[in-house]
């Protein structure tokens, strides 16, 4: 193949990287990229034939027209500097590919692609960009080598470029040089001080659309999102893997028959404490058993952030944080870029949350004929029970057992609650949560509907939960004895979520690390990295100073023996932890003991009944407590502390001694 043909092919390959980079720029649009890409592809025929279509004079005229288009685009159409500049660069690239001839023409093409990649770097957080950048470095080095050969040949006064063959040594050397260049680039990335100049800073114009987090939502708004597999956030448990996590978004207190809205509006500014955290309330002396989560939230179109139930502290790079009366947290503006923050929460509710009278609002059921039927139904479920917790459990169990989950309920939309309760008896989470909240109020229990997400699917590769749009959920919080307690009346859907492929898990793990250590890499991260490297280096130097000095004295030999013994003990303990983890993956002994005790009394769990459903059916305090411990150890993958296990043991003894 002639050197000229090699040059053209590598030029078009680099140009294709430019078009793919521009596709990542928000606002440019796929139709524009496809049209200009097709125009560029048509120029390949003329270049292979050695025909220059756009000569210098015509190029200057067209370049002036493109500049005018850029100004119109920026001031009239897009209003975005990066979007308008990306379109201008793409048009210039497409036109220049029709005018290749001199070496300067090729160099101009490479320069245009370089600026396209810069625009993409300022506009996207996609992991795909890193692949494009690596390919650009690789092909750029290849192009530089070939252009050096081309220039040397032309400088020798030879007109016809030769036919050359690039063997494997050439390709291998290019790849090695490219990887070294990428490694040096990454090194510079991590050591150059972080700073925000704001010159090319860019946030996405296309945040993810989420639902249920405005001041008013219609009953049924979540359903369209329940089949959407788009990833919303990734949640990592920092201290232990918990059981089921409810990620709170917003809460609602007023129902008018069709929609939920907020009447209690008492936003409060949460001030950052000296340790960098935003404290929502006192931890209640339970810090040792707190759940610590790290959340990486994708760009979304709401200013709410998501926290676990019972959150008392949040840490993140926020300028301000607002707390609603319901406990929902909002940023000053929607996070139109990926954000990372941490949340600390208590495993049990605290008795420090008085309920506003609005949470007992029964104006809807008091003012409609159907309200009488709803009150009668609530009364028939709770009966003469006086205990608030037992009332709530009874309503929750009634809905879970007597209704069917479906995303396509039979309702005319005019009276969705009445259709759900008295006609179709089928619906999805919003119907169940609404029904329970309204009936609890009819029974005199303050309640509210909460919208958010369930924890999603577990990724064993990275040790985190993948939360999707389909994990959007509604549940109920009821004020029992001054504490807000979570209830979930929605029964299982009966559909087992498809298990993600290993390829998806690997790609998602790469995306997580890309967002965390590239996109979110900060000056604080650099400080921690430097301290870590300094500590390791100091320890290594201390060992290498006198590698044989330890063996020259009896004291040194004793130290060596102690170190080796400690290492052996560490290995043994690690193996025991691994074996313990495997044992914990099975049903805990205390849960087996509980089922044995109940079986002697003629009480058994049905084959189609989950442990949680079994506990709800029995409505027994000891059984509920042991079931919660079972969930934490069986599915959490982590052990429980000594005090907690002592409490489990006492609860088992109490269960043995009772005859209920």
C-alpha positions in Angstrom: 0.0 0.0 0.0 1.3 3.5 -0.8 2.3 5.8 1.9 -0.4 8.3 0.6 -3.1 5.7 1.2 -1.9 5.0 4.7 -2.0 8.7 5.4 -5.6 9.0 4.1 -6.8 6.0 6.2 -5.3 7.2 9.4 -6.6 10.7 8.8 -10.2 9.4 8.4 -9.8 7.2 11.4 -8.8 10.2 13.5 -11.7 12.3 11.9 -14.2 9.6 13.0 -13.0 10.0 16.6 -13.8 13.6 16.3 -17.4 12.9 15.1 -17.8 10.4 18.0 -16.5 13.0 20.5 -18.9 15.6 19.3 -21.8 13.2 19.6 -21.0 13.2 23.4 -21.4 16.9 23.6 -24.9 17.8 25.0 -27.0 19.8 22.6 -25.2 19.0 19.4 -27.7 16.3 18.4 -27.4 13.0 16.7 -29.0 14.1 13.4 -26.3 16.9 13.0 -23.5 14.4 13.7 -25.0 11.8 11.3 -25.4 14.4 8.5 -22.0 15.9 8.8 -20.5 12.4 9.2 -22.2 11.2 5.9 -20.8 14.3 4.2 -17.3 13.5 5.4 -17.6 9.9 4.3 -18.4 11.0 0.8 -15.1 12.8 0.6 -13.1 9.6 0.9 -13.7 8.7 -2.7 -12.2 12.0 -4.0 -9.1 11.7 -1.7 -8.4 8.1 -2.8 -8.5 9.4 -6.3 -6.2 12.2 -5.4 -8.7 14.9 -6.3 -8.9 18.1 -4.2 -12.5 19.5 -4.4 -12.3 22.4 -2.1 -9.4 24.6 -3.0 -7.9 27.4 -0.9 -10.2 30.3 -2.2 -13.4 28.3 -1.8 -12.2 27.0 1.6 -11.8 30.6 2.9 -15.3 31.6 1.7 -16.8 28.5 3.3 -14.9 29.0 6.5 -16.3 32.6 6.7 -19.8 31.2 6.2 -19.2 28.6 9.0 -18.1 31.4 11.3 -21.3 33.3 10.6 -23.3 30.1 11.4 -21.4 29.8 14.7 -22.4 33.3 15.8 -26.0 32.7 14.8 -26.0 29.3 16.6 -24.5 30.8 19.8 -26.6 34.0 20.0 -29.9 32.7 18.5 -30.2 28.9 18.4 -28.4 27.0 21.2 -27.1 29.8 23.5 -24.3 27.5 24.5 -20.7 28.2 23.7 -19.5 24.6 23.7 -22.5 23.4 21.6 -22.0 26.1 19.0 -18.3 25.7 18.9 -18.6 21.9 18.5 -20.9 22.4 15.5 -18.5 24.9 14.0 -15.5 22.5 14.4 -17.5 19.7 12.9 -18.6 21.7 9.8 -15.0 22.9 9.3 -13.7 19.3 9.6 -16.3 18.0 7.0 -15.3 20.7 4.5 -11.6 20.3 5.1 -11.8 16.6 4.2 -12.7 17.7 0.7 -9.5 19.8 0.4 -6.7 17.5 1.5 -3.4 18.0 -0.3 -0.5 19.7 1.5 0.8 18.5 4.8 -0.8 21.6 6.4 -4.2 20.4 5.4 -3.8 17.1 7.2 -2.4 18.9 10.3 -5.4 21.2 10.3 -7.7 18.2 10.3 -5.9 16.8 13.3 -6.1 20.1 15.1 -9.9 20.3 14.5 -10.3 16.8 16.0 -8.1 17.8 19.0 -10.4 20.7 19.8 -13.5 18.5 19.3 -12.1 16.1 21.9 -11.5 19.1 24.2 -15.1 20.2 23.8 -16.3 16.6 24.7 -14.0 16.6 27.7 -15.7 19.7 29.0 -19.2 18.4 28.3 -19.4 14.7 29.1 -18.7 12.4 32.0 -19.1 9.3 29.8 -16.6 6.4 30.2 -16.7 6.1 26.4 -14.8 9.4 26.2 -11.7 7.7 27.8 -11.7 5.1 25.0 -11.9 7.8 22.4 -9.1 9.7 24.1 -6.9 6.6 24.2 -7.6 5.8 20.5 -6.7 9.4 19.6 -3.4 9.2 21.4 -2.6 5.9 19.7 -3.6 7.0 16.2 -2.0 10.4 16.7 1.4 8.9 17.4 0.9 6.6 14.4 0.0 9.7 12.2 3.1 11.6 13.5 5.4 8.8 12.5 3.9 8.5 9.0 3.9 12.2 8.4 7.6 12.3 9.4 8.3 9.7 6.8 6.1 11.6 4.3 7.9 14.9 4.9 11.4 13.3 4.7 10.4 11.7 1.4 9.1 14.9 0.0 12.1 16.9 1.1 14.3 14.5 -0.9 12.7 16.0 -4.0 10.9 12.8 -5.0 7.4 13.4 -6.2 5.8 10.0 -6.0 5.3 8.6 -2.5 6.6 5.0 -2.2 4.7 1.9 -1.5 5.6 0.8 2.1 4.7 -2.1 4.3 4.5 -1.5 8.1 5.4 -4.7 9.8 4.5 -6.0 13.3 7.6 -4.3 14.9 6.2 -1.0 13.8 2.7 -1.5 15.2 4.1 -3.0 18.5 6.4 0.0 19.0 3.5 2.4 18.3 1.3 0.6 20.8 4.1 0.7 23.5 4.8 4.4 23.0 1.0 5.1 23.1 0.6 3.2 26.4 3.6 5.0 27.9 2.1 8.3 26.8 -1.3 7.4 28.4 0.4 6.4 31.6 2.3 9.6 31.8 -0.9 11.5 31.1 -2.7 9.8 33.9 0.2 10.4 36.2 0.1 14.1 35.4 -3.7 14.1 35.9 -3.3 12.8 39.4 -0.4 15.0 40.5 -1.4 18.4 38.9 -3.2 20.4 41.6 -7.0 20.5 41.2 -8.4 23.9 40.4 -11.7 25.1 39.0 -11.1 27.9 36.4 -14.7 27.8 35.1 -13.4 28.4 31.5 -14.7 25.2 30.0 -16.7 24.0 32.9 -19.9 22.3 31.6 -22.9 20.5 33.1 -25.2 18.3 31.2 -28.2 19.7 29.4 -29.9 16.3 29.6 -30.4 15.3 33.2 -32.3 12.1 33.9 -36.0 12.6 34.1 -37.3 11.4 37.5 -40.8 11.5 38.9 -42.5 11.9 42.3 -40.2 14.7 43.6 -42.2 17.9 42.8 -44.6 19.7 45.1 -47.5 17.8 43.6 -47.8 14.4 42.0 -50.7 12.5 40.4 -51.5 9.0 41.5 -50.0 6.8 38.9 -47.0 8.9 37.9 -44.4 6.3 38.9 -45.8 3.5 36.7 -44.1 4.6 33.4 -40.7 4.5 35.1 -41.1 1.0 36.6 -39.9 -0.5 33.3 -37.0 1.9 32.8 -33.6 0.3 33.5 -31.6 3.6 33.5 -29.2 3.8 36.4 -30.1 6.6 38.8 -27.5 6.1 41.5 -25.0 3.7 43.0 -25.0 3.1 46.8 -22.1 1.7 48.7 -22.4 0.6 52.4 -19.2 1.8 54.1 -19.4 0.0 57.4 -21.6 -3.1 56.8 -23.9 -4.4 54.2 -27.4 -3.7 55.4 -30.8 -5.4 54.8 -33.4 -3.6 52.7 -32.6 0.1 52.2 -35.3 2.7 51.6 -33.8 5.8 49.9 -36.1 8.7 50.8 -36.7 11.5 48.4 -39.8 13.6 49.1 -42.8 13.2 51.3 -46.5 14.3 50.9 -49.2 15.2 53.4 -52.3 16.2 51.5 -54.5 13.9 49.3 -57.4 15.4 47.2 -58.6 12.2 45.6 -56.3 12.3 42.5 -53.0 13.9 43.6 -50.7 14.2 46.6 -49.3 17.6 47.5 -47.5 19.4 50.3 -49.2 21.6 52.8 -46.5 21.6 55.5 -43.8 23.8 54.0 -41.3 24.7 56.7 -37.9 24.6 54.9 -34.9 25.1 57.2 -31.3 25.8 56.1 -28.9 23.2 57.5 -25.6 24.7 58.4 -22.3 22.9 57.8 -20.6 21.9 61.1 -16.8 22.3 61.7 -16.2 18.7 60.8 -17.7 19.3 57.3 -21.0 17.4 57.9 -24.6 18.7 57.8 -26.3 17.4 61.0 -30.0 17.0 60.6 -30.5 15.9 64.2 -28.6 14.3 67.1 -27.6 10.7 66.4 -29.2 9.6 69.7 -26.2 7.8 71.1 -26.3 5.1 68.5 -23.3 6.1 66.4 -21.7 2.6 66.8 -24.7 1.0 65.1 -25.2 3.7 62.5 -25.4 2.8 58.8 -23.0 4.8 56.7 -23.7 5.0 52.9 -21.7 6.5 50.1 -24.0 7.6 47.2 -23.0 8.5 43.7 -26.0 10.3 42.2 -26.4 10.8 38.4 -27.5 14.2 37.0 -31.2 14.4 37.6 -33.9 17.0 37.1 -34.8 17.5 40.7 -33.1 19.3 43.6 -33.9 16.5 46.1 -31.1 14.2 47.2 -31.8 10.7 48.6 -31.0 9.5 52.1 -31.6 6.3 54.1 -34.4 6.2 56.6 -33.4 7.8 59.9 -30.6 9.9 58.4 -29.0 12.2 60.9 -25.9 13.5 59.0 -24.9 14.2 55.4 -21.5 15.0 54.0 -20.9 16.3 50.5 -19.5 19.1 48.4 -22.7 21.2 48.7 -22.8 25.0 49.1 -26.1 24.7 51.1 -28.6 22.1 52.1 -32.3 22.6 52.9 -34.4 20.3 55.0 -38.2 20.2 54.7 -40.4 19.5 57.7 -40.9 16.0 56.4 -37.2 15.3 56.6 -36.7 15.5 52.8 -33.4 17.2 51.8 -32.9 19.6 48.9 -30.0 21.3 47.2 -30.1 24.9 46.1 -30.5 23.7 42.5 -30.8 20.4 40.7 -27.5 18.5 40.5 -26.9 18.8 36.7 -23.7 16.8 37.1 -22.8 13.6 39.0 -22.4 14.2 42.7 -21.0 12.1 45.5 -22.1 12.4 49.1 -22.3 10.3 52.3 -25.2 9.6 54.7 -25.3 8.4 58.3 -28.5 7.0 59.7 -29.8 5.2 62.8 -31.2 1.7 62.5 -34.2 2.6 64.6 -36.5 5.7 64.7 -36.0 8.2 67.4 -38.8 9.7 69.6 -38.1 13.3 68.6 -40.4 13.8 65.7 -43.8 15.3 66.6 -46.4 15.1 63.9 -48.0 18.2 62.4 -51.9 18.2 62.5 -51.7 18.1 58.7 -50.6 14.5 58.9 -54.1 13.7 60.3 -55.9 15.5 57.6 -59.1 13.6 56.6 -60.8 16.3 54.6 -61.0 14.1 51.5 -62.7 11.2 53.1 -64.9 13.5 55.2 -66.1 15.4 52.2 -67.0 12.5 49.8 -69.5 9.7 49.8 -66.7 7.2 49.3 -65.1 8.4 52.5 -67.7 6.7 54.6 -66.8 3.4 53.0 -63.1 4.0 53.5 -63.7 4.8 57.2 -65.8 1.6 57.6 -63.1 -0.5 55.9 -60.4 1.0 58.2 -62.5 0.3 61.2 -63.1 -3.3 60.2 -59.4 -3.8 59.8 -58.2 -2.3 63.1 -61.2 -3.3 65.1 -61.0 -2.3 68.8 -57.2 -2.3 68.8 -55.8 0.7 70.8 -52.1 0.2 70.1 -51.0 2.4 67.2 -48.2 0.1 65.9 -50.6 -2.9 65.8 -53.2 -0.8 64.0 -50.6 0.1 61.3 -49.4 -3.5 61.0 -52.9 -4.7 60.6 -53.6 -2.2 57.7 -50.3 -3.1 56.1 -50.9 -6.8 56.3 -54.5 -6.4 54.9 -53.2 -4.6 51.8 -50.4 -7.1 51.2 -52.6 -10.1 51.5 -55.8 -9.1 49.7 -54.6 -7.1 46.8 -52.7 -7.8 43.6 -49.7 -6.0 42.3 -49.9 -4.7 38.7 -48.6 -1.7 36.6 -51.9 -1.7 34.6 -54.7 -1.4 37.1 -58.3 -1.2 35.9 -59.3 2.3 36.8 -60.9 5.2 35.0 -58.5 7.6 36.7 -61.2 9.8 38.3 -61.3 8.0 41.6 -58.2 5.9 41.7 -58.3 5.2 45.4 -61.9 4.0 45.4 -61.3 1.9 42.3 -58.3 0.3 44.0 -60.0 -0.4 47.3 -63.5 -1.5 46.3 -63.4 -2.6 42.7 -60.2 -3.7 41.0 -58.2 -4.5 44.1 -55.1 -4.2 42.1 -52.4 -1.5 41.6 -48.8 -0.6 42.2 -46.9 1.0 45.0 -48.6 4.4 44.8 -52.0 2.9 45.2 -51.0 0.8 48.2 -49.2 3.7 49.9 -52.1 6.0 49.4 -54.6 3.5 50.6 -52.6 2.8 53.8 -52.0 6.5 54.6 -55.6 7.4 54.2 -56.9 4.5 56.3 -54.3 5.2 59.0 -55.6 8.7 59.2 -59.1 7.4 59.4 -57.9 5.3 62.4 -56.4 8.4 64.1 -52.7 7.7 63.2 -50.7 10.6 61.6 -49.2 9.4 58.3 -47.6 10.5 55.1 -46.6 9.1 51.7 -42.9 9.0 50.8 -41.5 8.7 47.3 -38.0 7.4 46.7 -36.1 4.3 45.6 -35.5 0.8 46.9 -31.8 -0.2 47.1 -31.7 -2.0 43.7 -29.5 -4.8 42.6 -26.3 -5.8 44.4 -23.0 -5.8 42.4 -20.6 -8.3 44.0 -17.8 -6.9 41.8 -17.7 -3.5 43.4 -19.6 -4.1 46.5 -22.4 -1.6 45.9 -26.1 -1.4 45.0 -27.2 -0.4 41.4 -30.3 1.7 41.7 -32.4 2.1 38.5 -35.5 4.1 37.5 -37.4 0.8 37.9 -36.6 0.8 41.6 -38.7 4.0 42.1 -41.1 3.3 45.0 -43.7 4.7 47.3 -44.3 3.7 50.9 -45.8 5.1 54.2 -44.4 6.7 57.3 -46.6 6.7 60.3 -46.1 8.6 63.6 -46.2 6.0 66.3 -45.5 7.3 69.8 -43.7 10.3 68.5 -41.5 8.4 66.1 -41.9 8.1 62.4 -41.9 4.4 61.5 -41.6 3.0 57.9 -44.3 0.7 56.5 -44.5 -0.9 53.1 -47.9 -2.3 52.2 -47.0 -3.2 48.6 -46.8 -6.9 48.1 -44.1 -8.5 45.9 -44.8 -8.0 42.2 -44.2 -11.7 41.4 -41.7 -10.8 38.8 -38.1 -11.7 39.5 -35.8 -9.0 38.1 -33.4 -10.2 35.5 -30.0 -10.8 36.9 -27.5 -8.4 35.3 -24.8 -10.1 33.1 -21.2 -10.2 34.2 -20.3 -7.9 31.3 -22.8 -5.3 32.5 -21.4 -5.5 36.1 -17.8 -5.0 34.8 -18.8 -2.0 32.7 -20.9 -0.5 35.5 -17.9 -1.0 37.9 -15.7 0.8 35.5 -18.2 3.6 35.2 -18.3 3.9 39.0 -14.5 4.1 39.2 -14.4 6.6 36.3 -16.9 8.9 38.0 -15.2 8.6 41.4 -11.5 8.8 40.6 -11.6 10.8 37.3 -14.7 13.0 37.2 -14.9 13.5 41.0 -11.2 13.6 41.7 -10.5 16.6 43.9 -7.8 18.4 45.8 -8.8 16.4 49.0 -8.3 13.2 47.1 -4.9 14.3 46.0 -4.0 15.0 49.6 -5.2 11.6 50.8 -3.3 10.0 47.9 -0.1 11.9 48.7 -0.3 10.9 52.4 -0.9 7.3 51.5 2.1 7.2 49.2 4.3 9.0 51.8 3.4 6.5 54.5 4.1 3.5 52.3 7.3 5.0 51.1 8.5 5.8 54.6 7.8 2.2 55.7 9.6 0.8 52.7 12.7 2.9 53.2 12.9 1.9 56.9 13.0 -1.7 55.9 15.5 -1.2 53.1 18.0 0.8 55.1 19.5 -2.2 56.9 18.0 -5.3 55.3 20.1 -7.7 57.4 20.4 -5.6 60.6 17.5 -7.3 62.3 19.3 -10.6 62.3 22.5 -9.4 64.0 21.1 -9.2 67.5 18.9 -11.4 69.6 16.5 -8.5 70.0 16.3 -8.3 66.2 15.6 -12.0 65.9 12.8 -11.7 68.5 11.3 -8.8 66.5 11.4 -10.9 63.3 9.8 -13.8 65.1 7.0 -11.6 66.4 6.4 -10.0 63.0 6.2 -13.4 61.3 3.9 -14.7 64.1 1.7 -11.7 63.7 1.6 -12.3 59.9 0.7 -15.9 60.5 -2.1 -14.9 62.9 -3.3 -12.4 60.5 -3.5 -15.0 57.7 -5.4 -17.4 60.0 -7.8 -14.7 61.1 -8.4 -13.8 57.5 -9.1 -17.4 56.6 -11.5 -17.6 59.6 -13.3 -14.4 58.4 -13.7 -15.9 55.0 -15.0 -19.1 56.4 -17.3 -17.1 58.7 -18.6 -15.2 55.8 -19.5 -18.4 54.0 -21.2 -19.7 57.1 -23.2 -16.4 57.4 -24.4 -16.9 53.9 -26.6 -19.7 55.3 -29.6 -19.3 57.5 -28.4 -18.1 61.0 -28.8 -20.6 63.9 -31.0 -18.3 65.9 -33.6 -18.1 63.1 -33.6 -21.9 62.8 -34.1 -22.1 66.6 -37.0 -19.7 66.4 -38.7 -21.7 63.7 -38.2 -24.9 65.8 -39.9 -23.2 68.8 -42.8 -22.1 66.7 -43.1 -25.5 65.0 -43.6 -27.1 68.4 -46.6 -24.8 68.8 -48.0 -25.8 65.5 -46.9 -22.6 63.7 -45.0 -23.0 60.5 -44.0 -20.8 57.6 -45.8 -21.6 54.4 -43.6 -22.6 51.4 -44.7 -19.5 49.4 -44.2 -17.1 52.4 -41.1 -15.0 52.9 -39.6 -14.6 56.4 -40.9 -11.0 56.4 -44.4 -12.0 55.4 -44.3 -14.8 58.0 -43.4 -12.3 60.7 -46.2 -9.9 59.6 -48.7 -12.7 59.7 -47.8 -13.6 63.3 -47.6 -10.0 64.4 -45.4 -11.0 67.3 -42.7 -8.7 68.7 -40.1 -11.4 69.3 -40.6 -12.9 65.9 -40.4 -9.5 64.2 -37.1 -8.7 66.0 -35.5 -12.0 65.2 -36.6 -11.8 61.6 -35.0 -8.3 61.4 -31.7 -9.8 62.8 -32.0 -12.7 60.3 -32.3 -10.2 57.4 -29.3 -8.3 58.5 -27.1 -11.3 58.9 -28.5 -13.5 56.0 -28.6 -10.8 53.4 -26.3 -8.2 54.8 -23.3 -10.4 54.6 -21.9 -8.9 57.8 -21.8 -10.1 61.4 -23.6 -8.5 64.3 -21.9 -7.1 67.4 -21.8 -9.0 70.7 -24.4 -6.8 72.5 -26.9 -7.2 69.6 -26.5 -11.0 69.7 -27.1 -11.0 73.4 -30.3 -9.2 72.7 -31.2 -11.8 70.1 -30.5 -14.6 72.7 -32.7 -12.9 75.3 -35.5 -12.5 72.7 -35.3 -16.2 71.9 -35.6 -17.1 75.6 -38.6 -14.8 75.9 -40.2 -16.5 72.9 -39.6 -19.9 74.6 -41.3 -18.8 77.8 -44.4 -17.3 76.2 -47.4 -19.3 75.2 -48.9 -17.0 72.6 
